Every structure is written in structure tokens, then in C-alpha cells.
Amino acid sequence: MKRDLHSVSIAAGAPSAACEEITPELICELTRSSPLITVIGDVILDSWMQGRSTRLAREAPVPVVEQGEETLSPGGAANTAMNLASLGARVRLIGAVGDDESGAAVRRLLAEANVDVSEVVISSQLTTTKKTRVLVDDHILLRLDTVPMQELDRQERQEVDDRLCRAALAAAADSDALVIADYGGPVHDSDLPRRLAGVGERPMTIVDAHQPEHWRDLRPTVVTPNVHEVEETLHASFRSGRHRVTLAQKYAPAMREATNASAMVITLDRDGAVAVDEADSIHVTQAQPVPESQASGAGDTFVAGLALAMSAGFPLNLAAEFAQLAANVVVHKEGTSLCSAADLLELVGPDHRSAEMGADAQDSGTRHSGRDRSSDRGAARRTVLALGLFEPGSDCDSTVLESARALGDFLVVALSTSAGLSSTDSTAATMALLSSDPSVDVVTTFSGDATAVVETVRPDVIAIDASTQTAFRPAELTLRFSHLGVDVIDLSQSREAAPADVAKEAQ
């Protein structure tokens, strides 16, 4: 999907002209593009530990924390991969983890999100990095990092390096984009910069690294340093407040030279980002400022959004706006979070169906659901989430999806990966076929009890087919998600009835 959109040059602090280009129609089109993106980087496991503290310890004036619930999330390069998958990309992850509990946990979480982890190297001599944040009353009290304490022996280091390089070189041949997510771990210590630099025709390459100049031999397409990384690379200093945007523009040419990058996006957390393209056109995005404790992983989400948009042919300014929009979503969530197409559409606001109206739609005034699309204009969007296993092309399942679509204005189909799909490829193929169904707006996946996808989408209606989904019953779902005020509708009767009749009965 190539787009003929010109770069926008704006003054620092001016409103983002390209932001108006991020329409619901564009979001739907982009998240359906399904590019193959390979993330090469250091894999981290994030832990968020809830606690309760009412007293100080006798041994020292420090809080005594009673340990509560722990939430695990992929972090670092793994978080970038998770966000790409959540946004609709096909994702392969190349990295290294230890043969330990944290390594197994992060690989399991990635696989459940349909990230290909077959090229993640497992080493008995590595310790998987785990970052544990202890929260008391929603404030981070401390962060405890489990990191490798000893180096690999020479033979193991060479084996890990060879496997990483072989996988990366193979990925360079069939990927739409490469993302380097270097957190100073095994990928940073490898021979990858030299080996990848020798690839003649490499796909678009984005480098997100603590030391971006380490990858200068790649001559990357885009480098995405934050303020601290710019300071370290150039031995420069940023001042606080409004001057940071001006300074980022000043330092961008020197950063491009230091990293050999064609383009540069300097992320400024609460101040947005400054994007400078090959022609030195400058574009500034605007962030939604939040406390620093809520911004964990937002940079990974930004890079994921940038990679997805640029792999689809978007110019840098528009890709940066899309990336900023995705980052603005996750900073308002707890912990290390993901951004989905449904999140972006909720943030953009207006019903995307009025934005999608073209000549054909204006002539007919209808969609396959049989409703007058002009009635959506100005109305609140009603989101329907259809859960289950679906067989694209099946007349019965097409009728079920059409009936689900008739219950609202926007249909998200969540495909169960717990059973019935034997591989990542079959999952991707099924998702692609579902995306082509005229009743479906967004396709995603889930595993287990669907809590994560329901909490993310926050639908008005959950639609299931109880005749085939033994794991779900309307009463059970109604009780489990009662705090969301969501309606649960069983569409098993729609196999025998017209969708409009099903919708009328449900209402």
C-alpha cells in the first residue's frame, strides 16, 4: 500500500498538520496491510508487582511491602514485537534468552500473541533479563532488575552469535522491514552490525538502540534515539521545557551524521517527537503528557507504529504521527501495554464508516449489513466484539459475522488461538481471510479466557456462537465482564435466521 503524501515542514510547537491525515479509514487500511516485520533485539521480561504497605521495617526505615498480584509482560524488543502483532503485522522475533523461568515465560507470552519465536536462541549460560517494578498505591516504590551476572564462555558466545546472525541474514531476504531493538544485551554484543551491513539489498531498517552509532555501518533508514541517547552520542545537553524541541531540531543533523541514518526521529517523551527526513524537512508530533511511571514501554510502541506505517509506504511525517498516536494510547494504560487498531479508532473518534464513504457507497448508501451508512454520521459508535473460532468462507460463519455486525456499527473479530489452528502461518491466513469479509472491520487474536482482548477493546456488545463455543456461555461472560456494562449476545440462532431479525430480537 503506497501512498502519495508529501512531507510536511512545520515550525517547532506548531499544530501537527499531518495529524489530520490519521483518519479512521487510514487506520483500518494500515492495520489490514499485514507486513512481515522482523524485530532483532534484546528480549526482556517485565514484571509489575502489586503490593500493600502500612508500616516500616524494624531493621531500617524502609517500607514493608506485602506482595500481591504479579503481572508479566514481554519487554524491550519483545514489547516492540507484541505491539506490532497487536497492530496487525506478521512478526518474527530474533534474540536470545536464558534457559530459565523468565525466558520460558516471555516466549510463551509472545507465542500466544502470534509472534514467531522460532529464531529466539535459548542458552543455558544466559540469564533472561527481568525488570520487576513494585507498586504500592499505584506508585512505583522500586525496580528490581535480574540481569546476566557473568559472561558466556567463548564457545557459547560464538554459538549464540552465529545463530543470531544466520537468522538475521535470512530475515533480511524475506521481511518487509527490520527493526533493531538494542538494549545492550546479546544482540548488541554480537557481530550483527558487520554481518547485516554486508547485505546488498536489505529492507527498510529502523534502529532503536541505546547506542545508535553502534549500528552506523548499516546505514539505517531511520534511527529513533531518545533525549538521553542523543546526549550520550553527541556529548550534548538538553534543557527542560519548550527548548527541548528546538534543541532536537538543532542536534538532528549531527545525529544523522553520527549514525549514518537517512532519517531521524528524536523522541522527547512528554514533548512528542521531532522527525527529520532525507530532505531535512522537520515535523513535530505532540504527545499527551502523563507521569513518567505510566510511560514504560511507550517508546517501544512508538517504534512499532513507525515501522508498521513506513513498511506500508507512508512518508516519515505521517508515519511519525501514527507512531505518536499509538504511544499516546499506551501511556494511558497500566504497566507495559499494547496498542490495537480498536484503541486507535477509539482515540480518533468519529465513526470510520462515514470516513470510508466513496463513490460506490454514495451510490448505494448501503453496506452488506443492510443499514443506511449515512445514519452513522454524528452518532456514537457501537462496538461489537465477536469471540471464537471462525471458518472463513463458511456460509454459516459468514451469516454469524453478518449478524454480529448488525448488532452495532463496528465489528472486531477476535480469533481464538487456543485450539484449531496448527501454526502461526495458518493463523495469519485465517486472519487475512476474515479481514476480507465485508462485515468485519478489525481482526485480532486471543488465547485462554479472552479477558485481555475484552479489556483492550472495551466493546458495547460481545457476540458468541454458543452452539460451537463450549468454552463460552453468555451467563458466564455477562458475570465476568459486568464491570464493563457489556451486553453478551448468543448468535447460535443466526444460523437459521436473517441477521436483521437477530439484531431486532437482541435489542
N, C-alpha and C positions, 0 to 999 in steps of 0.2 A: 504494500500500500504506500505509494509515493505521493507526497503532497507538494504542490507548487505554492509554497508560502514563503514570503520573503522575510529576511531578518529585520528586526525592529531595533533601532538605536534610540535610547531614551536617556535622559539625564538622571543622575542619582536621586532617588527619592520620589521620582515621578510615578504616577499610577502605571501599572503593568498593562500596556496596550494589548499585548498578546494574550493576557488572561481572558479577554473576551472571546478568544478563539477556542477556549476549552469548553466546548458545548457538550451537552449530553449525547448528541449524535456522535461526536468525535470519540467520546469515552467508550461508547458501545462498539464503535468500529475498531478502535485500538485494542481493546481487551479481547476482541474476537480474532485478532491477527495471528495469534499463537506462534510467534517466532521461537526458534530454538536458541536459547541463550545459555552459554556455559559460564559458570562462576568458578573462578580459580582462586582459592584463598584459604585463609586460616579459620578453622571451624572451632566455634566456642559454644558452650552450653551456658545459658543464662538461667539463674535461679532467683525467684522472688519469694522470700520467706516472710510470711506474716507473723507478727509477734505481739505480745502484750507485756507491758512493763508498768509496775506500780511502786517499785522500790529500788534502792541502790544496794550494791553488794557490800558485804562486810569487809572483804579483802581490799577493796579500792572504791573510790567514788565513781563507779560506773553503773549503768542501769542493768538490772537483772531482767532478761527477756525470756518469757515463756514462749517456747516455739510453737507456732501454729501451722497453718496450711502452707505447703510449698508448691509453687507453680514453676514448671520448667519450660523453657523456650529456646529454640536454636538462636544463637547469636553470632556476631561477626559475619563472615562470608555466608554462613548458614542462614542468617537472618535476611541477607540480600536475596538468597535463593528462595526462601519462603515467600518473601514479598513479590518476587517475580512470578512465582507459581500462583499466588493469590490474585494477581492482576491478569492472569490468563496465559502467561508464557509457558512454553515447554522448557524445562530447566534441568540442566545437568550440573552437578557439583563435583569439583576436583579439589581434594585437600587431604589432610592426614589427621587421624585421631588415635588415641591410645586404645589398647585392648582392655578397656575398663568400663565401669558402670556408666560414667558420663558419656563416653564415646558411643556406647550402645544406645543410650537414651536419645542422644541428638540424632543418630542415624535413623532410629525408629520414628521420631517426630518428622523428620524430613521425608522419609518414605511414605508416611501416612498422608503427607501433603502432595504426593506425586512428584517429588523431586528425585531424579535419578541419582542414586548414591553408589552405583556400581563401581565408580572410579575413586571413591574415598578410600585412601590407603589406611589400613589398620596395622599399627606397630606395637609390639609388646613392650618396647622400650620408651614409648611416648606416654606422657600424661595428658589427657584431654583437658584443655583449659576450661575451668568452670568459674563463673563470676556469680557469687551469691550476695544478693542485696537483702539486708534485714530491715523490714519496715515495721514501725510502731506508730500507730495512729496516722497511717498514710504518709509518714515521713521516713526517709531512708536514714537509719541510725548508723549503719556501717556497711561496707562492702568487703567481702572476704573472697580473695582470688586463689584458686587452686591452679598452679602453673607448673610446667616442667621444671624440676629441680636439678636435673643432670642431662648432659648432652648424650646423644646417641653415639654408640661406638662407630668406628669408621665404616665397617661393613654394612651396618643397618642404615646409616645415613646415606650411603651410596645407593642402597636398595630402594629406600623411600624416594630419593631424588630421581632415580631412573624411572620409577613407576609414575611419579608426578609428571615428569617431562614427556614420557610416552603418551600419557592420557591427554595432556595439553596439546601436543602436536597433532594428535588425531582429531581433537575437538576443533582445532583451527581450520580443519578441512571441511567440516560439515555444519558449523554453527553460523547463525546469522549475526551473532555478536559475542565477544568475550568480555567478561568483567573480572578485573584483577582486584581482589579484596585482601590486601596485605596488612595484617595486624602484627607483623614482626615475629611470626611463628615459622613453622616448617616451610611454607611457601616462600617466605622472604629469604630463608637460608638456602634455598635450592638454586639450581642452575637455570631456572626458568627464564630469567631476563635474557640471557645469552641465547638459549635454545629457541625461544619464541621469536627473538629478533631476526633469526636466520630464516624464518618462514617468508617466502616471497609474497604470496597473496594471502594475507591474513585478514579476517573480517574486522569490522569496526571493533576497536578495543578501547574500553574505558578503564582507567586506573584510579582506584580509590585506595591509597596507601598512606601509612604513617610517614614514610619517607618516599614521596613520589619520584624524586630524582633517581632512586634506585632502579627505576624501570625506564629510564630515558632512552636506552638503546632500542626499545620497542617503537619509538616514535608514535606514541599512542594517539588515538583520535581525540580523546578528551581525558583530562585529568581533573579530579574533583577534591582538591585539598580544602581543609577547614582552616580557620584563622591560625590555630596553633601550628599546623603543618607549614603554612606559608611563613610564619615567623621563624620556624626552625630551618627551613630551606634557605631563606634569604637573609637570615640574621636581622630581621626587621622587627618592628614593633607596631602593634595596633593599639590605638586608643579607644576608649569606650564611647558609646553613644553614636550619634549620626555620622561621625567622622569615619567609622569603620567601612561604610560603603564607598566613600571617596578613596580611602586608602587601598581597598581591594582593587578598585579600578586602576590605581597607580601602580600596584605591585603585579598586576596580571601579566603584562608583557614580560617582565623578568621571570615570572614563574613559568611561562610558556617556553622561554629560552632554557631555563634550568632543567625542564622536564622533556624537552623536545616534542611537546604536545601541539597538535594542530589547533586545539581549542581548550578553553579553561573555564571551569565553573568553581568559584570560590564560595563555599557555604559559610554563612555568618549567623547560624542558629536563629536567634530572635529577630535579626535584621534581614532575613531572607538569603538571597544568593546573588552573586554577580557573575554573569556569563559573558565571555569574550570569545567571539568566533574567529575564523581564519582571517577575515577582513577587518579585524579589530572593532567590529560593531559590538556595542555594550548593551546588555539587557539586565535589568534588576528585577528580581522577584520579591514578593512581600510575604513574610511569614506571619503566623498567628502566635505571638509570644505567649509562652507558658513557663512555669517554674522549671529550672534545669532538671529536677528529678523526674519530670514527665517526658523529657526529650530523649530518653535512652532508646537507641536504635533508629531514631528518625533519620540519621544520615544514611543508614543502610537502605531505608525505604526510599529516600531521595534518589540514591544511585539506581535502585531498581526501576523506579519510574522513568528516570533519564534513559536508561538502557532500553527499556521497552519502547519508548517513544522514538528514540533515534534509530532503533533497528527497523522501525516501520517507515523511516524516511522523513521524520519530522525535522525541521530546522532547529538549531540549537535553542533559539529563544523560546519556541513553543514547547520543545522538549523540557526545558528548564521549568516552564510554568506548570507542565503536567507533573513533573517531579516534585515541585513545591506543593502542589495540591495534595499529592499523596502523603508527603511529610506532614502537612497540616492536619491530615486525618489522624495519623497515629499519635501525635503529641497530645491529643485529647483522650487517648485510651490509657489504661493502666499497664505498666510493665512493658516488656518487649512485644510490640503488637504488629499486626498486619493490616495492610490496606487492600480492599477489594473493589471491584467495579461498582458494587452496590453502595459502598461507602462514598465513592467519588460522585455517583449520581445523587446521593442524598445531599452532599455538600454543594453541588452545582445548583440543585433546587428544582427548577421548572420541569414539568413532565416532558421527558425526552421525546414523546411521540409527536408533540406539536413541532419540535425541532426537526424531526425526521421527515416532515411532510415535503414531498417533491411533486413533480408534475403528475405522476401516476396516482399518488394518494389524493391529490386535489381533484382529479377527475372522478375517482370512485368514492372518495370520502369514507372508505371503509378499510378495515384490515381483516385478517382471517377470523378474528374473534367476532366479527359482525357488528361492532359498535361504530358509531359515528365518531371519528377521531377528533373532530373539531370540538366535541364536548369535553375533551381533556384539557383544553386551554384554560389556564387560570384555576383549574381545580386541583385539590390536594391529591397527590399520587397515592394510590393504594397498592402496596407491595405484597405480592403473593410468593411464598417460598414453597416449592414442590420438592418433597423429600422422597428418595427411594432409588431403586434400580429401574432404569428405563431402557427399552429396546428401540433405538431409532429406526424408523421405517415401519414399525408395527402399527397397524391400523388402531388397535386397542390403545396403545400408549399414546399415539397421536391424538386420539379422542380425549384421553385423560389430560394431556397437556393443554389442549384447547379449552377444556372445561376449567382447568386451573387458571388459565389466562382470563377467562370470562369472570372470574371472581374479583379481579382488580384491574389496575392499569399497567402493572409492571411485573413480569414473571421471572423469578430467579429459580433455576433448576439446580438442585444440589444432588449430585450423583454419588451414591454410596460406593465406597471402595472397599468395604469390609468383606464383600463376597461377590462372586460373579464375574470379576474382571481379573484376568490372569497376569497382566503385566502393565507397566507404565504406558507402552505403546497402545494396548487395547483401550486403556482408559482415555488416552488422548484422542484416539479415533472415535470413541463413543461421544466424547465431549464435542468434537468437531461436527459430528452428525447432528447432535442435539442443538448446537448453535445455529444450524441451518433450518431448524424447524421454525416456521413463521410465527408460532405462538410464543417462542422463547426469546427473552431479552439478554439474559446473562446465564452462563453455565459455570458452576463451581463443583467442588467435591467435598466429601466429608467422610469420616470414619467413626465408628462407635455410635454413641447415642445422639449425635447431631447437636449437642449443646453449643459447641464452638461456632458452628455456622449460623445457628439461630441467633445467638448473642451478637454476632457480627452483622448479619443482615437486618435484624430487628424488624421482621415483617409484620404486616397487619393480619395476614392470613397464612396459616400453614396448611398445605394441601397434601394428603397422602392417599394411597390406594390400599386400604386395609385388607383387601382380598388377596393381595400378593405380598404385602409387607408385614410379616409376622413379628418383626422387631418393634413395630409402632402400632399403638392403639390410640384413637382420638382422646379417650378419657385420660390416659397416661400423659400424653403431650399437653393437654389442657392444664393438668395439675402441675406438671414440671415447669411450664412457662407462664404460669398465672401472673407472675410479677410483671410480665410484659404486656398483659392485656390482649394477647393474641387469640384470634379465632382459629380453631382447628376443624378442618372440613375433610370428611371421608369421601373420596371421589370414586369409590368402587362401583357406585350405581351409574357413573357416567359412561361405562362401557355399553350400557343399554339405552341411555337417554341422550337427548340433544344437550350440548353444552349450555345453551341459554336456559333450558329447563333446570339443569343442575344448579346454575348460578341463582336462579329465582328461588329455588327451594332452599338453598343455603342461606340466602338473605332473609 
